[in-house]
Amino acid sequence: MLTTSNNWLIGGLFIATTCLSLLAKIVGQVADLKGYPSEIMLVSLYCLFGSIKSALVTLILKETQTLGC
């Protein structure tokens, strides 16, 4: 079982990973927008893939979580 200090460490690592991946995404978007003529299509693709990733994470976490009722 994880202790509270381990939970804080894992949570901190998750936050750092999220920040770094968001930074990479923003840098990638800037590079894409310079070379891609249709911004609305690019934004639509980013939203689509973000929704797909969110659905996959939800399905994975749903299997590992229990209800706290």
PQR file with spaces between the fields and no chain letter, atoms N, CA, C, O and H, PARSE charges and radii, in Angstrom:
ATOM       1  N    MET     1       0.839   -1.172    0.000 -0.4000 1.5000
ATOM       2  CA   MET     1       0.000    0.000    0.000 -0.0000 2.0000
ATOM       3  C    MET     1       0.888    1.241    0.000  0.5500 1.7000
ATOM       4  O    MET     1       1.951    1.249    0.621 -0.5500 1.4000
ATOM       5  N    LEU     2       0.460    2.267   -0.681 -0.4000 1.5000
ATOM       6  CA   LEU     2       1.236    3.497   -0.773 -0.0000 2.0000
ATOM       7  C    LEU     2       1.025    4.369    0.451  0.5500 1.7000
ATOM       8  O    LEU     2      -0.087    4.482    0.968 -0.5500 1.4000
ATOM       9  H    LEU     2      -0.403    2.262   -1.185  0.4000 1.0000
ATOM      10  N    THR     3       2.100    4.980    0.904 -0.4000 1.5000
ATOM      11  CA   THR     3       1.983    5.916    2.013 -0.0000 2.0000
ATOM      12  C    THR     3       1.627    7.291    1.467  0.5500 1.7000
ATOM      13  O    THR     3       1.645    7.518    0.257 -0.5500 1.4000
ATOM      14  H    THR     3       3.003    4.888    0.484  0.4000 1.0000
ATOM      15  N    THR     4       1.306    8.198    2.373 -0.4000 1.5000
ATOM      16  CA   THR     4       0.924    9.548    1.956 -0.0000 2.0000
ATOM      17  C    THR     4       2.075   10.253    1.249  0.5500 1.7000
ATOM      18  O    THR     4       1.855   10.965    0.269 -0.5500 1.4000
ATOM      19  H    THR     4       1.292    8.013    3.355  0.4000 1.0000
ATOM      20  N    SER     5       3.296   10.063    1.733 -0.4000 1.5000
ATOM      21  CA   SER     5       4.437   10.718    1.078 -0.0000 2.0000
ATOM      22  C    SER     5       4.641   10.167   -0.331  0.5500 1.7000
ATOM      23  O    SER     5       5.021   10.916   -1.231 -0.5500 1.4000
ATOM      24  H    SER     5       3.475    9.485    2.529  0.4000 1.0000
ATOM      25  N    ASN     6       4.397    8.877   -0.537 -0.4000 1.5000
ATOM      26  CA   ASN     6       4.496    8.306   -1.881 -0.0000 2.0000
ATOM      27  C    ASN     6       3.420    8.869   -2.797  0.5500 1.7000
ATOM      28  O    ASN     6       3.671    9.108   -3.978 -0.5500 1.4000
ATOM      29  H    ASN     6       4.088    8.269    0.195  0.4000 1.0000
ATOM      30  N    ASN     7       2.223    9.082   -2.258 -0.4000 1.5000
ATOM      31  CA   ASN     7       1.144    9.656   -3.056 -0.0000 2.0000
ATOM      32  C    ASN     7       1.498   11.063   -3.514  0.5500 1.7000
ATOM      33  O    ASN     7       1.217   11.436   -4.653 -0.5500 1.4000
ATOM      34  H    ASN     7       2.019    8.888   -1.298  0.4000 1.0000
ATOM      35  N    TRP     8       2.117   11.853   -2.626 -0.4000 1.5000
ATOM      36  CA   TRP     8       2.523   13.212   -2.995 -0.0000 2.0000
ATOM      37  C    TRP     8       3.592   13.176   -4.076  0.5500 1.7000
ATOM      38  O    TRP     8       3.579   14.000   -4.990 -0.5500 1.4000
ATOM      39  H    TRP     8       2.346   11.550   -1.701  0.4000 1.0000
ATOM      40  N    LEU     9       4.507   12.236   -3.978 -0.4000 1.5000
ATOM      41  CA   LEU     9       5.568   12.107   -4.975 -0.0000 2.0000
ATOM      42  C    LEU     9       5.001   11.720   -6.335  0.5500 1.7000
ATOM      43  O    LEU     9       5.361   12.308   -7.354 -0.5500 1.4000
ATOM      44  H    LEU     9       4.517   11.567   -3.235  0.4000 1.0000
ATOM      45  N    ILE    10       4.125   10.743   -6.347 -0.4000 1.5000
ATOM      46  CA   ILE    10       3.500   10.312   -7.601 -0.0000 2.0000
ATOM      47  C    ILE    10       2.655   11.445   -8.186  0.5500 1.7000
ATOM      48  O    ILE    10       2.688   11.672   -9.395 -0.5500 1.4000
ATOM      49  H    ILE    10       3.833   10.266   -5.518  0.4000 1.0000
ATOM      50  N    GLY    11       1.910   12.149   -7.357 -0.4000 1.5000
ATOM      51  CA   GLY    11       1.104   13.271   -7.832 -0.0000 2.0000
ATOM      52  C    GLY    11       1.972   14.379   -8.418  0.5500 1.7000
ATOM      53  O    GLY    11       1.634   14.962   -9.448 -0.5500 1.4000
ATOM      54  H    GLY    11       1.883   11.965   -6.374  0.4000 1.0000
ATOM      55  N    GLY    12       3.091   14.666   -7.756 -0.4000 1.5000
ATOM      56  CA   GLY    12       4.013   15.673   -8.271 -0.0000 2.0000
ATOM      57  C    GLY    12       4.602   15.270   -9.616  0.5500 1.7000
ATOM      58  O    GLY    12       4.754   16.103  -10.510 -0.5500 1.4000
ATOM      59  H    GLY    12       3.366   14.193   -6.919  0.4000 1.0000
ATOM      60  N    LEU    13       4.930   14.000   -9.755 -0.4000 1.5000
ATOM      61  CA   LEU    13       5.447   13.512  -11.039 -0.0000 2.0000
ATOM      62  C    LEU    13       4.394   13.607  -12.140  0.5500 1.7000
ATOM      63  O    LEU    13       4.710   13.957  -13.277 -0.5500 1.4000
ATOM      64  H    LEU    13       4.807   13.323   -9.029  0.4000 1.0000
ATOM      65  N    PHE    14       3.157   13.298  -11.805 -0.4000 1.5000
ATOM      66  CA   PHE    14       2.068   13.429  -12.786 -0.0000 2.0000
ATOM      67  C    PHE    14       1.887   14.884  -13.219  0.5500 1.7000
ATOM      68  O    PHE    14       1.712   15.161  -14.405 -0.5500 1.4000
ATOM      69  H    PHE    14       2.900   13.014  -10.882  0.4000 1.0000
ATOM      70  N    ILE    15       1.928   15.799  -12.273 -0.4000 1.5000
ATOM      71  CA   ILE    15       1.780   17.224  -12.605 -0.0000 2.0000
ATOM      72  C    ILE    15       2.938   17.697  -13.472  0.5500 1.7000
ATOM      73  O    ILE    15       2.720   18.413  -14.449 -0.5500 1.4000
ATOM      74  H    ILE    15       2.070   15.574  -11.310  0.4000 1.0000
ATOM      75  N    ALA    16       4.167   17.308  -13.134 -0.4000 1.5000
ATOM      76  CA   ALA    16       5.331   17.702  -13.936 -0.0000 2.0000
ATOM      77  C    ALA    16       5.240   17.134  -15.344  0.5500 1.7000
ATOM      78  O    ALA    16       5.554   17.826  -16.313 -0.5500 1.4000
ATOM      79  H    ALA    16       4.344   16.726  -12.340  0.4000 1.0000
ATOM      80  N    THR    17       4.817   15.888  -15.467 -0.4000 1.5000
ATOM      81  CA   THR    17       4.665   15.258  -16.783 -0.0000 2.0000
ATOM      82  C    THR    17       3.598   15.969  -17.596  0.5500 1.7000
ATOM      83  O    THR    17       3.768   16.181  -18.797 -0.5500 1.4000
ATOM      84  H    THR    17       4.562   15.326  -14.680  0.4000 1.0000
ATOM      85  N    THR    18       2.504   16.335  -16.954 -0.4000 1.5000
ATOM      86  CA   THR    18       1.433   17.046  -17.645 -0.0000 2.0000
ATOM      87  C    THR    18       1.904   18.401  -18.143  0.5500 1.7000
ATOM      88  O    THR    18       1.614   18.789  -19.274 -0.5500 1.4000
ATOM      89  H    THR    18       2.366   16.163  -15.979  0.4000 1.0000
ATOM      90  N    CYS    19       2.629   19.118  -17.302 -0.4000 1.5000
ATOM      91  CA   CYS    19       3.134   20.442  -17.711 -0.0000 2.0000
ATOM      92  C    CYS    19       4.091   20.327  -18.890  0.5500 1.7000
ATOM      93  O    CYS    19       4.014   21.118  -19.830 -0.5500 1.4000
ATOM      94  H    CYS    19       2.865   18.803  -16.382  0.4000 1.0000
ATOM      95  N    LEU    20       4.984   19.357  -18.846 -0.4000 1.5000
ATOM      96  CA   LEU    20       5.936   19.184  -19.945 -0.0000 2.0000
ATOM      97  C    LEU    20       5.247   18.763  -21.240  0.5500 1.7000
ATOM      98  O    LEU    20       5.619   19.221  -22.320 -0.5500 1.4000
ATOM      99  H    LEU    20       5.046   18.715  -18.083  0.4000 1.0000
ATOM     100  N    SER    21       4.248   17.894  -21.134 -0.4000 1.5000
ATOM     101  CA   SER    21       3.545   17.479  -22.349 -0.0000 2.0000
ATOM     102  C    SER    21       2.701   18.624  -22.914  0.5500 1.7000
ATOM     103  O    SER    21       2.570   18.745  -24.132 -0.5500 1.4000
ATOM     104  H    SER    21       3.946   17.522  -20.256  0.4000 1.0000
ATOM     105  N    LEU    22       2.131   19.461  -22.051 -0.4000 1.5000
ATOM     106  CA   LEU    22       1.388   20.624  -22.522 -0.0000 2.0000
ATOM     107  C    LEU    22       2.317   21.606  -23.224  0.5500 1.7000
ATOM     108  O    LEU    22       1.956   22.180  -24.252 -0.5500 1.4000
ATOM     109  H    LEU    22       2.237   19.362  -21.062  0.4000 1.0000
ATOM     110  N    LEU    23       3.507   21.799  -22.675 -0.4000 1.5000
ATOM     111  CA   LEU    23       4.495   22.659  -23.308 -0.0000 2.0000
ATOM     112  C    LEU    23       4.860   22.141  -24.701  0.5500 1.7000
ATOM     113  O    LEU    23       4.931   22.915  -25.655 -0.5500 1.4000
ATOM     114  H    LEU    23       3.800   21.333  -21.840  0.4000 1.0000
ATOM     115  N    ALA    24       5.089   20.838  -24.813 -0.4000 1.5000
ATOM     116  CA   ALA    24       5.423   20.254  -26.116 -0.0000 2.0000
ATOM     117  C    ALA    24       4.266   20.415  -27.100  0.5500 1.7000
ATOM     118  O    ALA    24       4.484   20.659  -28.287 -0.5500 1.4000
ATOM     119  H    ALA    24       5.032   20.209  -24.038  0.4000 1.0000
ATOM     120  N    LYS    25       3.039   20.280  -26.605 -0.4000 1.5000
ATOM     121  CA   LYS    25       1.872   20.439  -27.467 -0.0000 2.0000
ATOM     122  C    LYS    25       1.768   21.872  -27.995  0.5500 1.7000
ATOM     123  O    LYS    25       1.484   22.082  -29.174 -0.5500 1.4000
ATOM     124  H    LYS    25       2.862   20.083  -25.641  0.4000 1.0000
ATOM     125  N    ILE    26       1.996   22.849  -27.125 -0.4000 1.5000
ATOM     126  CA   ILE    26       1.901   24.251  -27.541 -0.0000 2.0000
ATOM     127  C    ILE    26       2.985   24.571  -28.562  0.5500 1.7000
ATOM     128  O    ILE    26       2.717   25.242  -29.559 -0.5500 1.4000
ATOM     129  H    ILE    26       2.226   22.678  -26.167  0.4000 1.0000
ATOM     130  N    VAL    27       4.208   24.097  -28.327 -0.4000 1.5000
ATOM     131  CA   VAL    27       5.292   24.329  -29.280 -0.0000 2.0000
ATOM     132  C    VAL    27       4.957   23.666  -30.615  0.5500 1.7000
ATOM     133  O    VAL    27       5.205   24.240  -31.675 -0.5500 1.4000
ATOM     134  H    VAL    27       4.427   23.552  -27.517  0.4000 1.0000
ATOM     135  N    GLY    28       4.402   22.472  -30.564 -0.4000 1.5000
ATOM     136  CA   GLY    28       3.998   21.787  -31.792 -0.0000 2.0000
ATOM     137  C    GLY    28       2.891   22.518  -32.535  0.5500 1.7000
ATOM     138  O    GLY    28       2.890   22.554  -33.765 -0.5500 1.4000
ATOM     139  H    GLY    28       4.201   22.005  -29.703  0.4000 1.0000
ATOM     140  N    GLN    29       1.955   23.099  -31.804 -0.4000 1.5000
ATOM     141  CA   GLN    29       0.881   23.843  -32.440 -0.0000 2.0000
ATOM     142  C    GLN    29       1.407   25.079  -33.153  0.5500 1.7000
ATOM     143  O    GLN    29       0.947   25.412  -34.245 -0.5500 1.4000
ATOM     144  H    GLN    29       1.957   23.070  -30.805  0.4000 1.0000
ATOM     145  N    VAL    30       2.360   25.755  -32.545 -0.4000 1.5000
ATOM     146  CA   VAL    30       2.934   26.944  -33.186 -0.0000 2.0000
ATOM     147  C    VAL    30       3.616   26.555  -34.488  0.5500 1.7000
ATOM     148  O    VAL    30       3.456   27.234  -35.502 -0.5500 1.4000
ATOM     149  H    VAL    30       2.733   25.486  -31.658  0.4000 1.0000
ATOM     150  N    ALA    31       4.369   25.476  -34.466 -0.4000 1.5000
ATOM     151  CA   ALA    31       5.051   25.020  -35.679 -0.0000 2.0000
ATOM     152  C    ALA    31       4.036   24.589  -36.744  0.5500 1.7000
ATOM     153  O    ALA    31       4.228   24.863  -37.929 -0.5500 1.4000
ATOM     154  H    ALA    31       4.499   24.924  -33.642  0.4000 1.0000
ATOM     155  N    ASP    32       2.976   23.928  -36.334 -0.4000 1.5000
ATOM     156  CA   ASP    32       1.956   23.479  -37.290 -0.0000 2.0000
ATOM     157  C    ASP    32       1.201   24.652  -37.900  0.5500 1.7000
ATOM     158  O    ASP    32       0.927   24.657  -39.100 -0.5500 1.4000
ATOM     159  H    ASP    32       2.820   23.706  -35.371  0.4000 1.0000
ATOM     160  N    LEU    33       0.864   25.641  -37.084 -0.4000 1.5000
ATOM     161  CA   LEU    33       0.083   26.776  -37.586 -0.0000 2.0000
ATOM     162  C    LEU    33       0.858   27.612  -38.596  0.5500 1.7000
ATOM     163  O    LEU    33       0.260   28.249  -39.463 -0.5500 1.4000
ATOM     164  H    LEU    33       1.087   25.637  -36.109  0.4000 1.0000
ATOM     165  N    LYS    34       2.179   27.616  -38.489 -0.4000 1.5000
ATOM     166  CA   LYS    34       2.980   28.360  -39.461 -0.0000 2.0000
ATOM     167  C    LYS    34       2.904   27.724  -40.843  0.5500 1.7000
ATOM     168  O    LYS    34       2.946   28.429  -41.851 -0.5500 1.4000
ATOM     169  H    LYS    34       2.665   27.099  -37.784  0.4000 1.0000
ATOM     170  N    GLY    35       2.793   26.416  -40.900 -0.4000 1.5000
ATOM     171  CA   GLY    35       2.819   25.734  -42.189 -0.0000 2.0000
ATOM     172  C    GLY    35       1.478   25.204  -42.665  0.5500 1.7000
ATOM     173  O    GLY    35       1.374   24.704  -43.785 -0.5500 1.4000
ATOM     174  H    GLY    35       2.758   25.843  -40.081  0.4000 1.0000
ATOM     175  N    TYR    36       0.443   25.307  -41.825 -0.4000 1.5000
ATOM     176  CA   TYR    36      -0.850   24.722  -42.177 -0.0000 2.0000
ATOM     177  C    TYR    36      -1.822   25.841  -42.515  0.5500 1.7000
ATOM     178  O    TYR    36      -2.068   26.709  -41.678 -0.5500 1.4000
ATOM     179  H    TYR    36       0.528   25.713  -40.915  0.4000 1.0000
ATOM     180  N    PRO    37      -2.382   25.843  -43.723 -0.5600 1.5000
ATOM     181  CA   PRO    37      -3.202   26.977  -44.151  0.2800 2.0000
ATOM     182  C    PRO    37      -4.572   27.082  -43.470  0.5500 1.7000
ATOM     183  O    PRO    37      -5.092   28.186  -43.312 -0.5500 1.4000
ATOM     184  N    SER    38      -5.156   25.967  -43.071 -0.4000 1.5000
ATOM     185  CA   SER    38      -6.510   25.993  -42.521 -0.0000 2.0000
ATOM     186  C    SER    38      -6.465   25.777  -41.008  0.5500 1.7000
ATOM     187  O    SER    38      -6.374   24.646  -40.533 -0.5500 1.4000
ATOM     188  H    SER    38      -4.734   25.070  -43.200  0.4000 1.0000
ATOM     189  N    GLU    39      -6.531   26.877  -40.264 -0.4000 1.5000
ATOM     190  CA   GLU    39      -6.437   26.784  -38.812 -0.0000 2.0000
ATOM     191  C    GLU    39      -7.613   26.036  -38.195  0.5500 1.7000
ATOM     192  O    GLU    39      -7.435   25.296  -37.227 -0.5500 1.4000
ATOM     193  H    GLU    39      -6.605   27.797  -40.650  0.4000 1.0000
ATOM     194  N    ILE    40      -8.808   26.220  -38.743 -0.4000 1.5000
ATOM     195  CA   ILE    40      -9.986   25.585  -38.150 -0.0000 2.0000
ATOM     196  C    ILE    40      -9.916   24.062  -38.259  0.5500 1.7000
ATOM     197  O    ILE    40     -10.361   23.355  -37.355 -0.5500 1.4000
ATOM     198  H    ILE    40      -8.953   26.822  -39.528  0.4000 1.0000
ATOM     199  N    MET    41      -9.364   23.561  -39.349 -0.4000 1.5000
ATOM     200  CA   MET    41      -9.215   22.111  -39.501 -0.0000 2.0000
ATOM     201  C    MET    41      -8.183   21.576  -38.508  0.5500 1.7000
ATOM     202  O    MET    41      -8.367   20.511  -37.920 -0.5500 1.4000
ATOM     203  H    MET    41      -9.002   24.136  -40.082  0.4000 1.0000
ATOM     204  N    LEU    42      -7.101   22.325  -38.332 -0.4000 1.5000
ATOM     205  CA   LEU    42      -6.065   21.908  -37.391 -0.0000 2.0000
ATOM     206  C    LEU    42      -6.602   21.883  -35.966  0.5500 1.7000
ATOM     207  O    LEU    42      -6.335   20.943  -35.217 -0.5500 1.4000
ATOM     208  H    LEU    42      -6.952   23.191  -38.810  0.4000 1.0000
ATOM     209  N    VAL    43      -7.351   22.901  -35.591 -0.4000 1.5000
ATOM     210  CA   VAL    43      -7.933   22.948  -34.249 -0.0000 2.0000
ATOM     211  C    VAL    43      -8.929   21.804  -34.067  0.5500 1.7000
ATOM     212  O    VAL    43      -8.999   21.207  -32.993 -0.5500 1.4000
ATOM     213  H    VAL    43      -7.568   23.664  -36.199  0.4000 1.0000
ATOM     214  N    SER    44      -9.690   21.502  -35.100 -0.4000 1.5000
ATOM     215  CA   SER    44     -10.641   20.385  -35.029 -0.0000 2.0000
ATOM     216  C    SER    44      -9.914   19.064  -34.815  0.5500 1.7000
ATOM     217  O    SER    44     -10.370   18.224  -34.040 -0.5500 1.4000
ATOM     218  H    SER    44      -9.633   21.987  -35.973  0.4000 1.0000
ATOM     219  N    LEU    45      -8.795   18.875  -35.490 -0.4000 1.5000
ATOM     220  CA   LEU    45      -8.024   17.641  -35.315 -0.0000 2.0000
ATOM     221  C    LEU    45      -7.446   17.545  -33.904  0.5500 1.7000
ATOM     222  O    LEU    45      -7.462   16.474  -33.297 -0.5500 1.4000
ATOM     223  H    LEU    45      -8.424   19.558  -36.120  0.4000 1.0000
ATOM     224  N    TYR    46      -6.936   18.661  -33.383 -0.4000 1.5000
ATOM     225  CA   TYR    46      -6.430   18.656  -32.010 -0.0000 2.0000
ATOM     226  C    TYR    46      -7.541   18.290  -31.022  0.5500 1.7000
ATOM     227  O    TYR    46      -7.314   17.510  -30.097 -0.5500 1.4000
ATOM     228  H    TYR    46      -6.923   19.531  -33.876  0.4000 1.0000
ATOM     229  N    CYS    47      -8.717   18.839  -31.210 -0.4000 1.5000
ATOM     230  CA   CYS    47      -9.841   18.523  -30.319 -0.0000 2.0000
ATOM     231  C    CYS    47     -10.251   17.065  -30.441  0.5500 1.7000
ATOM     232  O    CYS    47     -10.549   16.414  -29.439 -0.5500 1.4000
ATOM     233  H    CYS    47      -8.901   19.472  -31.962  0.4000 1.0000
ATOM     234  N    LEU    48     -10.268   16.552  -31.660 -0.4000 1.5000
ATOM     235  CA   LEU    48     -10.641   15.147  -31.876 -0.0000 2.0000
ATOM     236  C    LEU    48      -9.671   14.215  -31.162  0.5500 1.7000
ATOM     237  O    LEU    48     -10.090   13.310  -30.439 -0.5500 1.4000
ATOM     238  H    LEU    48     -10.027   17.081  -32.473  0.4000 1.0000
ATOM     239  N    PHE    49      -8.381   14.435  -31.363 -0.4000 1.5000
ATOM     240  CA   PHE    49      -7.404   13.551  -30.730 -0.0000 2.0000
ATOM     241  C    PHE    49      -7.363   13.747  -29.213  0.5500 1.7000
ATOM     242  O    PHE    49      -7.096   12.796  -28.479 -0.5500 1.4000
ATOM     243  H    PHE    49      -8.040   15.170  -31.950  0.4000 1.0000
ATOM     244  N    GLY    50      -7.619   14.947  -28.743 -0.4000 1.5000
ATOM     245  CA   GLY    50      -7.727   15.162  -27.298 -0.0000 2.0000
ATOM     246  C    GLY    50      -8.906   14.406  -26.705  0.5500 1.7000
ATOM     247  O    GLY    50      -8.807   13.860  -25.606 -0.5500 1.4000
ATOM     248  H    GLY    50      -7.836   15.720  -29.339  0.4000 1.0000
ATOM     249  N    SER    51     -10.010   14.370  -27.420 -0.4000 1.5000
ATOM     250  CA   SER    51     -11.183   13.626  -26.961 -0.0000 2.0000
ATOM     251  C    SER    51     -10.916   12.127  -26.948  0.5500 1.7000
ATOM     252  O    SER    51     -11.343   11.421  -26.035 -0.5500 1.4000
ATOM     253  H    SER    51     -10.091   14.813  -28.313  0.4000 1.0000
ATOM     254  N    ILE    52     -10.214   11.652  -27.955 -0.4000 1.5000
ATOM     255  CA   ILE    52      -9.878   10.230  -28.014 -0.0000 2.0000
ATOM     256  C    ILE    52      -8.960    9.853  -26.849  0.5500 1.7000
ATOM     257  O    ILE    52      -9.165    8.828  -26.200 -0.5500 1.4000
ATOM     258  H    ILE    52      -9.868   12.225  -28.697  0.4000 1.0000
ATOM     259  N    LYS    53      -7.949   10.685  -26.587 -0.4000 1.5000
ATOM     260  CA   LYS    53      -7.048   10.405  -25.461 -0.0000 2.0000
ATOM     261  C    LYS    53      -7.801   10.429  -24.141  0.5500 1.7000
ATOM     262  O    LYS    53      -7.563    9.584  -23.279 -0.5500 1.4000
ATOM     263  H    LYS    53      -7.782   11.518  -27.114  0.4000 1.0000
ATOM     264  N    SER    54      -8.707   11.385  -23.970 -0.4000 1.5000
ATOM     265  CA   SER    54      -9.483   11.469  -22.734 -0.0000 2.0000
ATOM     266  C    SER    54     -10.363   10.240  -22.544  0.5500 1.7000
ATOM     267  O    SER    54     -10.488    9.723  -21.434 -0.5500 1.4000
ATOM     268  H    SER    54      -8.901   12.072  -24.671  0.4000 1.0000
ATOM     269  N    ALA    55     -10.968    9.776  -23.628 -0.4000 1.5000
ATOM     270  CA   ALA    55     -11.810    8.583  -23.543 -0.0000 2.0000
ATOM     271  C    ALA    55     -10.983    7.357  -23.155  0.5500 1.7000
ATOM     272  O    ALA    55     -11.426    6.537  -22.350 -0.5500 1.4000
ATOM     273  H    ALA    55     -10.866   10.195  -24.530  0.4000 1.0000
ATOM     274  N    LEU    56      -9.792    7.231  -23.721 -0.4000 1.5000
ATOM     275  CA   LEU    56      -8.939    6.092  -23.379 -0.0000 2.0000
ATOM     276  C    LEU    56      -8.509    6.138  -21.915  0.5500 1.7000
ATOM     277  O    LEU    56      -8.525    5.114  -21.232 -0.5500 1.4000
ATOM     278  H    LEU    56      -9.431    7.896  -24.374  0.4000 1.0000
ATOM     279  N    VAL    57      -8.128    7.306  -21.436 -0.4000 1.5000
ATOM     280  CA   VAL    57      -7.729    7.432  -20.026 -0.0000 2.0000
ATOM     281  C    VAL    57      -8.908    7.122  -19.116  0.5500 1.7000
ATOM     282  O    VAL    57      -8.741    6.459  -18.092 -0.5500 1.4000
ATOM     283  H    VAL    57      -8.114    8.138  -21.991  0.4000 1.0000
ATOM     284  N    THR    58     -10.096    7.592  -19.477 -0.4000 1.5000
ATOM     285  CA   THR    58     -11.285    7.318  -18.677 -0.0000 2.0000
ATOM     286  C    THR    58     -11.578    5.823  -18.608  0.5500 1.7000
ATOM     287  O    THR    58     -11.891    5.294  -17.542 -0.5500 1.4000
ATOM     288  H    THR    58     -10.231    8.130  -20.309  0.4000 1.0000
ATOM     289  N    LEU    59     -11.476    5.151  -19.742 -0.4000 1.5000
ATOM     290  CA   LEU    59     -11.735    3.711  -19.755 -0.0000 2.0000
ATOM     291  C    LEU    59     -10.701    2.939  -18.940  0.5500 1.7000
ATOM     292  O    LEU    59     -11.038    1.968  -18.261 -0.5500 1.4000
ATOM     293  H    LEU    59     -11.222    5.580  -20.608  0.4000 1.0000
ATOM     294  N    ILE    60      -9.453    3.368  -19.008 -0.4000 1.5000
ATOM     295  CA   ILE    60      -8.404    2.686  -18.241 -0.0000 2.0000
ATOM     296  C    ILE    60      -8.601    2.921  -16.744  0.5500 1.7000
ATOM     297  O    ILE    60      -8.515    1.982  -15.952 -0.5500 1.4000
ATOM     298  H    ILE    60      -9.179    4.157  -19.559  0.4000 1.0000
ATOM     299  N    LEU    61      -8.866    4.174  -16.353 -0.4000 1.5000
ATOM     300  CA   LEU    61      -9.033    4.481  -14.930 -0.0000 2.0000
ATOM     301  C    LEU    61     -10.322    3.930  -14.359  0.5500 1.7000
ATOM     302  O    LEU    61     -10.403    3.643  -13.164 -0.5500 1.4000
ATOM     303  H    LEU    61      -8.936    4.937  -16.996  0.4000 1.0000
ATOM     304  N    LYS    62     -11.330    3.779  -15.202 -0.4000 1.5000
ATOM     305  CA   LYS    62     -12.603    3.240  -14.734 -0.0000 2.0000
ATOM     306  C    LYS    62     -12.425    1.812  -14.225  0.5500 1.7000
ATOM     307  O    LYS    62     -13.079    1.401  -13.267 -0.5500 1.4000
ATOM     308  H    LYS    62     -11.264    4.012  -16.173  0.4000 1.0000
ATOM     309  N    GLU    63     -11.545    1.067  -14.866 -0.4000 1.5000
ATOM     310  CA   GLU    63     -11.319   -0.313  -14.451 -0.0000 2.0000
ATOM     311  C    GLU    63     -10.564   -0.400  -13.131  0.5500 1.7000
ATOM     312  O    GLU    63     -10.708   -1.381  -12.402 -0.5500 1.4000
ATOM     313  H    GLU    63     -11.014    1.400  -15.645  0.4000 1.0000
ATOM     314  N    THR    64      -9.761    0.614  -12.813 -0.4000 1.5000
ATOM     315  CA   THR    64      -8.954    0.548  -11.595 -0.0000 2.0000
ATOM     316  C    THR    64      -9.601    1.238  -10.407  0.5500 1.7000
ATOM     317  O    THR    64      -9.142    1.053   -9.280 -0.5500 1.4000
ATOM     318  H    THR    64      -9.644    1.411  -13.405  0.4000 1.0000
ATOM     319  N    GLN    65     -10.639    2.019  -10.613 -0.4000 1.5000
ATOM     320  CA   GLN    65     -11.273    2.763   -9.526 -0.0000 2.0000
ATOM     321  C    GLN    65     -12.426    1.979   -8.929  0.5500 1.7000
ATOM     322  O    GLN    65     -13.080    1.189   -9.610 -0.5500 1.4000
ATOM     323  H    GLN    65     -11.012    2.169  -11.529  0.4000 1.0000
ATOM     324  N    THR    66     -12.662    2.207   -7.656 -0.4000 1.5000
ATOM     325  CA   THR    66     -13.823    1.636   -6.999 -0.0000 2.0000
ATOM     326  C    THR    66     -14.684    2.771   -6.474  0.5500 1.7000
ATOM     327  O    THR    66     -14.181    3.861   -6.201 -0.5500 1.4000
ATOM     328  H    THR    66     -12.130    2.848   -7.102  0.4000 1.0000
ATOM     329  N    LEU    67     -15.962    2.525   -6.334 -0.4000 1.5000
ATOM     330  CA   LEU    67     -16.868    3.538   -5.819 -0.0000 2.0000
ATOM     331  C    LEU    67     -16.686    3.679   -4.309  0.5500 1.7000
ATOM     332  O    LEU    67     -16.584    2.685   -3.591 -0.5500 1.4000
ATOM     333  H    LEU    67     -16.370    1.640   -6.556  0.4000 1.0000
ATOM     334  N    GLY    68     -16.650    4.890   -3.851 -0.4000 1.5000
ATOM     335  CA   GLY    68     -16.475    5.141   -2.415 -0.0000 2.0000
ATOM     336  C    GLY    68     -17.792    5.336   -1.704  0.5500 1.7000
ATOM     337  O    GLY    68     -17.893    6.213   -0.847 -0.5500 1.4000
ATOM     338  H    GLY    68     -16.733    5.698   -4.434  0.4000 1.0000
ATOM     339  N    CYS    69     -18.797    4.559   -2.022 -0.4000 1.5000
ATOM     340  CA   CYS    69     -20.120    4.720   -1.421 -0.0000 2.0000
ATOM     341  C    CYS    69     -20.178    4.104   -0.056  0.5500 1.7000
ATOM     342  O    CYS    69     -21.221    4.148    0.597 -0.5500 1.4000
ATOM     343  H    CYS    69     -18.714    3.846   -2.718  0.4000 1.0000
